[in-house]
Amino acid sequence: MQQSSSNLISIRRQLEIIAVVIIVGILAAVAIPKYLSLQEEVRKMAALRQIAEVKGRLSLSMVKYMLQNNGAKPGAVQLLTVTGADGKTACAAMSGEDVQFTCTASGAAVIITVWTVKGVKVSAVRGNPGTFEIGD
């Protein structure tokens, strides 16, 4: 009699352990994809932050150029060559951080393209790279 009740307790504990393992497995199946998609969103937000910061620096470069040139607006190529107080251009001042990007002149626009965040390639951010238009 004692042996059968001890077997029942052993079987019951095994079933409890199996139930816990199944629950943990289900939670992991839900949490891991969520965590991975969260990492991608964080990379995209870092890319957008970088684009916004470079746009701000380019705006300051445009103001500096206009002040030095009697209100004349710079072209995209000229805008990329304006140096700040640190002697660096708007894009060069941001290089070497965790976000790898390039600034290129295209017509009247400066295109800011973010390539990687902390060494991981970034997928399209809002469908296109950051573009800074020199408006009228």
C-alpha positions in Angstrom: 0.0 0.0 0.0 2.8 2.4 0.8 4.6 1.6 -2.4 1.5 2.5 -4.5 0.9 5.8 -2.8 4.6 6.7 -3.1 4.3 5.8 -6.9 1.3 8.1 -7.1 3.2 11.0 -5.5 6.1 10.4 -7.8 3.9 10.3 -10.9 2.1 13.5 -9.7 5.4 15.3 -9.3 6.5 14.2 -12.7 3.2 15.5 -14.2 3.7 18.8 -12.4 7.2 19.2 -13.7 6.0 18.4 -17.3 3.3 21.0 -16.9 5.8 23.6 -15.8 8.1 22.8 -18.6 5.3 23.1 -21.1 4.2 26.5 -19.7 7.8 27.8 -19.7 8.1 26.6 -23.3 5.0 28.4 -24.4 6.1 31.6 -22.7 9.5 31.4 -24.4 7.9 30.8 -27.8 5.9 34.1 -27.3 8.7 36.1 -25.6 11.7 35.4 -27.8 10.2 36.7 -31.1 8.9 39.8 -29.2 12.4 40.4 -27.8 14.0 40.1 -31.3 11.5 42.5 -32.9 12.1 44.9 -30.0 15.8 44.9 -30.8 15.1 45.8 -34.4 12.8 48.6 -33.3 15.5 50.0 -31.0 18.0 49.9 -34.0 15.5 51.8 -36.1 15.0 54.4 -33.4 18.8 54.8 -33.0 18.9 55.4 -36.8 16.2 58.0 -36.7 17.9 59.7 -33.8 21.1 59.9 -35.8 19.3 61.3 -38.8 17.6 63.9 -36.6 20.9 64.9 -35.0 22.7 65.3 -38.3 19.7 67.3 -39.7 20.1 69.7 -36.7 23.8 70.1 -37.3 23.2 70.7 -41.0 20.6 73.4 -40.1 23.2 75.1 -38.0 25.7 74.8 -40.9 23.2 76.4 -43.2 22.7 79.3 -40.8 26.5 79.8 -40.4 26.9 79.7 -44.2 24.2 82.3 -44.7 25.6 84.6 -42.1 29.0 84.4 -43.6 27.7 84.9 -47.2 25.2 87.8 -46.9 22.2 85.6 -46.7 23.0 83.4 -49.8 21.8 79.9 -49.4 24.3 77.1 -49.8 23.9 74.2 -52.2 24.0 70.7 -50.9 27.7 70.3 -51.7 28.6 73.6 -50.0 26.5 72.7 -47.0 28.5 69.5 -46.5 31.7 71.5 -46.4 30.8 74.0 -43.7 32.7 73.4 -40.5 31.5 74.0 -37.0 33.3 75.4 -34.0 35.2 72.1 -33.6 36.6 72.4 -37.2 34.5 69.4 -38.4 31.7 69.3 -40.9 28.2 68.3 -39.6 28.6 64.7 -40.8 32.2 64.3 -39.8 31.4 65.5 -36.2 29.1 62.5 -35.8 31.3 59.8 -37.2 32.9 57.2 -35.0 29.8 56.6 -32.9 27.8 53.4 -32.7 25.8 54.3 -35.8 27.5 54.1 -39.2 26.1 56.5 -41.8 27.0 58.6 -44.8 26.0 62.0 -46.0 25.9 62.7 -49.7 24.8 65.6 -51.9 22.1 64.9 -54.4 20.8 67.9 -56.3 19.5 70.3 -53.7 19.3 67.7 -51.0 21.6 66.1 -48.5 20.9 62.4 -48.2 21.7 60.8 -44.8 21.9 57.0 -45.0 22.2 55.0 -41.9 23.9 51.6 -42.6 24.5 49.9 -39.2 23.7 50.4 -35.6 26.3 48.8 -33.2 27.5 46.7 -36.2 24.1 45.3 -37.2 22.6 46.3 -40.5 19.5 48.4 -40.2 16.5 47.7 -42.5 14.7 50.6 -44.2 13.6 53.3 -41.8 10.2 54.6 -42.8 10.8 53.3 -46.3 13.8 55.6 -47.2 17.0 57.1 -45.8 16.9 60.4 -44.1 16.7 63.3 -46.5 17.4 66.9 -45.6 16.0 69.3 -48.2 17.3 72.8 -48.5 14.0 74.6 -48.7 13.2 78.1 -50.0 
